[in-house]
Amino acid sequence: MEAVIKNIEKVILGKTSEIKLVLAAFLAGGHVLLEDVPGTGKTMLAKALARSFDFKFSRIQFTPDLLPSELTGINFYSPKTGEFTFRQGSLFANIVLADEINRATPRTQSGLLESMEEGQISVDGATYQLERPYFVIATQNPIETQGTFPLPEAQLDRFLLQLSLGYPEKAQSVEILKNAITAAPLDAINPVCTLDDFNKMKNDAKTVFIHDDVFAYIVELAEATRAHESVTLGISTRGAQALARLAQAYAAIEAREFVTPTDILYLLPYVFGHRMMLRGGLKNRKSAVQSVLEEVISEVTAPTEVWRLPR
């Protein structure tokens, strides 16, 4: 995993924390929603990750005229044979980049739901299993509303985490400009992880220990969101499960064999933030959600070890 991180950092500079979060979601079997202004490296991050793994990659540019069949595939009639042949759509890949996902109509967006949740696609009554691993990285622009279709809550829940890359620091910005002038950054990236390597890492991540007190802490945090006066829709059981899975994978990337309450607090905004509905509409939603989560964290006591002196 260190080799993968170093590989991606050849293109995405100064964003080690964000890279680790995306890789943790990949290890945990989830999907990622990157929400940020244009030009911050969302698409570049997805491409660099795909090139670091020896997997099949597919990029889909979402537009209002994109059809669901272009994602899932279609049964094509052949005049020569007189039979229908299934042609796979763009979702038949290991890593799928759904670029500007909120530009497509809700009908087209829904074409992703079954693949993200079940790892399969149904067309004309037939079900086709997708190759594993299956990982969707979707991007969207938070400041643009004209010609966009906001993702509904049920679809947001399909994403394990949501994060923003933000602008790089000055030193990293200078390096990015220099690298872009001298060569194409992605040309320097070659696969450093095979399918066997990834499967081993994924199995290792599942063995990371989570204490019962930490499980209880996750549940208490989820319950606190449901009871908060400013929240109309709190965190579901699936949201709590997502936090536990992500914490396991993140601890594995940090070379630890156990999950700490600090891991839970660090990952909580990325997992809970996009799953909550607040009262009073969506005005200033991001800052309002952050405020609610801070209150929830302050209300729930984190588990600690009890140390006793030997007799």
C-alpha positions in Angstrom: 0.0 0.0 0.0 2.9 2.3 0.6 4.0 1.7 -3.0 0.5 2.7 -4.2 0.5 5.9 -2.2 3.9 6.9 -3.4 2.8 6.2 -7.0 -0.3 8.4 -6.7 1.7 11.1 -5.0 3.7 11.5 -8.3 0.6 13.3 -9.6 -1.4 14.4 -6.5 1.0 16.3 -4.3 0.4 17.2 -0.7 -2.8 15.2 -0.3 -1.5 12.0 1.5 -4.5 12.0 4.0 -7.0 12.2 1.2 -5.3 9.5 -0.8 -5.3 7.2 2.3 -9.0 7.8 2.7 -9.8 6.8 -0.9 -7.6 3.7 -0.6 -9.3 2.8 2.7 -12.7 3.0 1.0 -11.3 0.8 -1.8 -10.0 -1.8 0.6 -13.3 -1.7 2.6 -15.3 -2.5 -0.6 -17.0 0.9 -0.7 -17.3 3.8 -3.1 -16.2 7.4 -3.0 -17.8 10.7 -3.8 -15.4 13.5 -4.5 -17.1 16.9 -4.2 -14.9 19.9 -5.0 -14.5 22.9 -7.4 -13.1 22.3 -10.8 -9.3 22.0 -11.2 -8.5 20.5 -7.8 -7.4 17.1 -9.1 -10.5 15.0 -8.6 -10.3 13.3 -12.0 -6.5 13.1 -11.9 -6.7 11.3 -8.5 -9.1 8.7 -9.9 -6.9 8.1 -13.0 -3.7 7.9 -10.9 -5.3 5.3 -8.6 -6.5 3.3 -11.6 -3.1 3.2 -13.1 -1.5 2.1 -9.9 -3.6 -1.1 -9.9 -3.4 -3.7 -12.7 -7.2 -3.5 -13.1 -9.7 -2.7 -15.8 -10.6 1.0 -15.8 -13.5 2.9 -17.2 -14.2 6.6 -17.3 -17.8 7.9 -17.9 -18.5 11.5 -18.6 -22.0 12.1 -17.3 -24.1 14.5 -19.4 -27.9 15.2 -19.5 -28.2 13.1 -22.7 -26.4 10.0 -21.3 -28.7 6.9 -21.4 -28.9 4.2 -18.7 -28.2 1.6 -21.4 -24.8 3.2 -22.0 -23.9 2.3 -18.4 -25.4 -1.1 -18.0 -25.3 -2.4 -21.6 -27.8 -3.4 -24.2 -29.1 -6.5 -26.0 -28.1 -5.8 -29.6 -29.9 -7.6 -32.5 -27.7 -9.0 -35.2 -29.3 -9.3 -38.6 -26.7 -11.9 -39.7 -27.4 -14.4 -36.9 -31.0 -13.3 -36.1 -30.2 -13.4 -32.4 -29.7 -10.8 -29.7 -26.2 -10.4 -28.3 -25.4 -8.5 -25.0 -23.0 -5.6 -25.3 -21.5 -4.6 -22.0 -21.8 -1.0 -20.9 -19.2 1.2 -19.3 -19.9 -0.1 -15.8 -18.2 -3.4 -16.6 -14.8 -2.6 -15.1 -13.0 -2.9 -11.8 -12.5 0.9 -11.3 -15.2 3.2 -12.7 -14.8 7.0 -12.7 -18.2 8.6 -12.9 -17.2 12.2 -13.8 -19.6 15.0 -12.9 -22.2 12.5 -11.9 -24.8 15.1 -11.0 -25.0 16.3 -14.7 -26.9 13.1 -15.7 -30.7 12.7 -15.2 -32.0 10.8 -12.2 -32.9 7.9 -14.5 -29.4 7.5 -15.7 -28.0 8.0 -12.1 -30.1 5.1 -10.9 -28.3 2.9 -13.3 -25.4 2.9 -10.9 -27.4 1.8 -7.8 -27.5 -2.0 -8.4 -23.9 -2.2 -9.5 -22.7 -0.2 -6.4 -24.8 -2.1 -3.9 -25.1 -5.6 -5.3 -22.0 -5.8 -7.6 -24.3 -6.9 -10.5 -26.3 -5.5 -13.4 -29.7 -6.5 -14.6 -30.8 -6.0 -18.2 -34.0 -7.4 -19.8 -34.5 -9.9 -17.0 -30.9 -11.3 -17.1 -28.4 -10.6 -14.3 -24.7 -10.2 -15.0 -22.1 -10.3 -12.2 -19.4 -7.7 -12.2 -15.8 -8.6 -11.7 -14.4 -8.0 -8.2 -13.0 -5.7 -6.9 -15.6 -3.1 -8.1 -14.9 0.5 -7.1 -16.8 3.6 -8.2 -15.2 7.1 -7.8 -17.8 9.8 -8.6 -17.1 13.5 -8.9 -19.3 16.5 -8.7 -19.0 20.3 -8.5 -20.7 21.8 -5.4 -21.0 25.4 -6.6 -22.7 24.7 -10.0 -26.4 24.2 -10.1 -27.5 25.0 -13.6 -28.0 21.8 -15.7 -27.4 19.5 -12.7 -29.5 17.0 -10.9 -28.7 16.6 -7.1 -28.2 13.0 -6.0 -31.1 11.8 -3.8 -30.4 10.6 -0.2 -30.8 6.9 -1.2 -28.0 7.3 -3.8 -25.7 9.3 -1.5 -26.0 6.5 1.0 -24.4 4.1 -1.5 -21.1 6.0 -1.2 -19.0 4.9 1.7 -17.5 8.3 2.2 -17.5 11.8 0.7 -14.6 14.2 0.7 -13.0 17.2 -0.9 -9.4 17.6 -2.0 -9.1 21.3 -1.6 -6.4 23.5 -3.0 -2.7 22.5 -2.6 -0.2 24.5 -0.6 2.0 27.0 -2.4 5.1 24.7 -2.5 3.0 21.8 -4.0 1.4 24.2 -6.5 4.8 25.2 -7.8 5.8 21.5 -8.2 2.5 20.8 -10.0 3.1 23.6 -12.5 6.7 22.5 -13.1 5.7 18.9 -13.6 2.9 19.8 -16.0 5.2 21.8 -18.2 8.0 19.2 -18.5 5.9 16.1 -19.0 2.4 14.5 -18.7 2.3 13.5 -15.0 0.2 10.3 -15.6 2.9 8.9 -17.9 5.2 8.3 -14.9 2.7 6.0 -13.3 2.8 2.2 -13.8 0.9 -0.5 -12.0 2.4 -1.5 -8.6 -0.3 -3.8 -7.3 -1.8 -6.9 -8.8 -5.1 -8.6 -8.1 -3.5 -11.1 -5.8 -1.8 -8.3 -3.9 -5.0 -6.4 -3.5 -7.0 -9.5 -2.4 -4.4 -10.2 0.3 -4.5 -6.6 1.5 -8.3 -6.8 1.6 -8.3 -10.0 3.6 -5.7 -8.6 6.0 -7.8 -5.5 6.6 -10.8 -7.7 7.6 -8.7 -9.1 10.5 -8.1 -5.7 12.1 -9.5 -5.9 15.6 -12.4 -3.8 16.8 -13.2 -3.9 20.5 -16.8 -4.2 21.6 -16.5 -0.9 23.3 -15.6 0.7 20.0 -18.5 -1.0 18.3 -20.8 0.4 21.0 -19.2 3.9 20.5 -20.1 3.8 16.8 -23.7 2.8 17.6 -24.0 5.6 20.3 -22.7 8.2 17.8 -25.3 7.0 15.2 -28.1 7.1 17.7 -27.1 10.6 18.9 -27.6 11.9 15.3 -31.1 10.5 15.2 -32.0 12.2 18.5 -30.5 15.6 17.6 -33.1 18.3 17.4 -31.6 19.7 14.1 -31.7 16.4 12.3 -34.7 15.0 10.4 -32.9 11.9 9.2 -30.0 10.5 11.3 -27.5 7.8 10.6 -28.9 4.3 9.8 -27.5 1.0 10.7 -25.8 0.8 7.2 -24.1 4.1 8.0 -22.7 2.7 11.2 -21.5 -0.4 9.4 -19.8 1.8 6.9 -17.9 3.6 9.6 -16.7 0.3 11.1 -15.6 -1.1 7.8 -13.7 2.1 6.8 -12.0 2.2 10.3 -10.8 -1.3 9.8 -9.3 -0.6 6.4 -7.8 2.8 7.5 -6.1 1.1 10.5 -4.6 -1.5 8.2 -3.2 1.2 5.9 -1.7 2.8 9.0 -0.1 -0.6 9.8 -2.1 -1.2 13.0 -3.9 -4.3 14.0 -6.7 -2.6 15.9 -9.1 0.3 15.6 -9.0 3.2 18.1 -11.7 5.7 19.1 -9.5 8.4 17.5 -9.9 6.6 14.2 -13.7 6.8 14.6 -13.6 10.5 15.3 -11.3 11.2 12.4 -13.4 9.2 9.9 -16.8 10.2 11.2 -17.4 13.4 9.2 -16.5 11.6 5.9 -19.0 8.8 6.6 -21.8 10.5 8.4 -21.8 14.0 6.8 -23.5 13.1 3.5 -26.0 10.7 5.1 -27.7 13.2 7.3 -30.7 15.4 6.6 -31.1 18.6 8.5 -34.2 20.7 9.3 -34.8 23.9 7.4 -33.6 22.8 4.0 -30.0 22.6 2.6 -28.9 26.2 3.2 -25.3 26.2 4.4 -25.6 22.5 4.7 -21.9 21.7 5.0 -21.2 24.1 7.9 -24.5 23.1 9.6 -23.6 19.4 9.4 -20.2 20.0 10.8 -21.7 21.9 13.7 -24.2 19.1 14.4 -21.4 16.4 14.3 -19.3 18.4 16.8 -22.2 18.5 19.2 -22.8 14.8 18.7 -19.2 14.0 19.4 -19.2 16.2 22.6 -22.3 14.4 23.9 -21.0 10.8 23.5 -18.3 9.6 25.8 -15.4 7.9 24.0 -14.3 4.6 25.4 -11.0 4.5 27.3 -8.8 1.8 28.9 -9.0 1.4 32.6 -5.5 0.9 34.0 -5.1 -0.8 37.4 -1.9 -1.0 39.4 -0.7 -4.5 40.2 -1.2 -5.6 43.8 
